[in-house]
Amino acid sequence: MSHPVNLQATLRGTSPFVVRSGVASRLRCLAVAVTMGLGTSLAWAQTEEYANVNRLLRSGQLAEALAKADQYLVGKARDPQMRFLKGVILTESGKTQDAIATFSKLTEDFPELPEPYNNLAVLYASQSQFDKARAALEMAIRTNPSYATAHENLGDVYAKLASQAYSKALQLDGTNPAVAPKLSLIRNLFAADTRSGAAASVAAAPASAPVAAKPASPAPVAAVTKPASPAAAMAAPAAPAVAPDAQREVEAAVRTWAGAWSSKDMNGYLGAYDGSFVPPGGQARKAWESDRRARIEPRTRIGVDVSDLVVTVNADKATARFRQDYTSDTLNVTSRKTLDLVKSGNRWLIVRESTGS
């Protein structure tokens, strides 16, 4: 009996499983979380198996966790959740080549999942195989163009590749005055990020953090800084008051969008996007719409549940951050989603969409 894939991604660096080697320390590695309620007694038994392995991994009993995972996979060799979890265990155990083999096979068997490509890229980066890391991240983005974590990681990989190219140029022509400042700029970028990243990792992964940490909470409203002078304070405009009605309208727009997606109402779904919407990854709007139809219409069933919805409104612009639980006949995925919207007439329409923020 087969079950849909259910990988819950822990995004934006909240996972404790981050490979720390050079540029790889900046790349976000994902962990797997177990979700309950797949609907059958067999599914409940499976989620208990996942939970047992998670508990062992969380407590640092890596050998025991790996043994449990292998024992489970004897009878369910294709199970993507346990295979993904095994890849995390191997990564934490320092068995990099075995982890690479595990995630590579997952990308072959489940090419629609972006998470294994991302973790594969982190492992390649830890070995300074940046071309392979780039290729894996590009596949993750091709699979899910709104995958913010993969976009960020790809930027870091490109920066490292640029650093290597500038270093080589400097070796070949040390008299070129344009190269050294560029190389210094990139090195300073990584140095600054390493310092800030170390502080962030301490805050994001407390001692009691589970294997797959809770997705990052929406960023708090920035504190108002003290003006540089009394004149500046007098000139500063007052922040516009947020009308409760506007917040309710945005919330309703988000839930209507999710409902249209769930019911495969393509006119309603695509109509929720403003004419100025630019698809993630620079994809052309027409190609994006065709791709969305190809992904949505053939599904037997789709469910898109929105929870933990937080809306901020500023005049005719708004941002909605929430947890999205997507289920279909082939896939279950939970992630953080952000929608930027604008007021167009009496409707709020989406102008930007990103995952993992």
Salt bridges, closest charged atoms under 4 A:
GLU48 OE2 - ARG55 NH2 3.27
ASP70 OD1 - LYS86 NZ 2.82
ASP109 OD2 - ARG78 NH1 3.97
ASP109 OD2 - ARG83 NH2 2.72
ASP109 OD1 - LYS105 NZ 3.02
GLU138 OE1 - ARG134 NH1 3.30
GLU152 OE1 - ARG12 NH1 2.99
GLU152 OE2 - ARG28 NH2 3.31
ASP156 OD1 - ARG26 NH1 2.12
ASP193 OD2 - ARG26 NE 2.66
ASP245 OD1 - ARG248 NH2 2.29
GLU249 OE1 - LYS343 NZ 3.60
GLU289 OE2 - ARG285 NE 3.07
ASP291 OD2 - ARG295 NE 3.19
GLU297 OE2 - ARG293 NH1 3.34
ASP325 OD1 - ARG323 NE 3.33
ASP340 OD2 - ARG352 NH1 3.50
GLU353 OE2 - LYS337 NZ 3.07
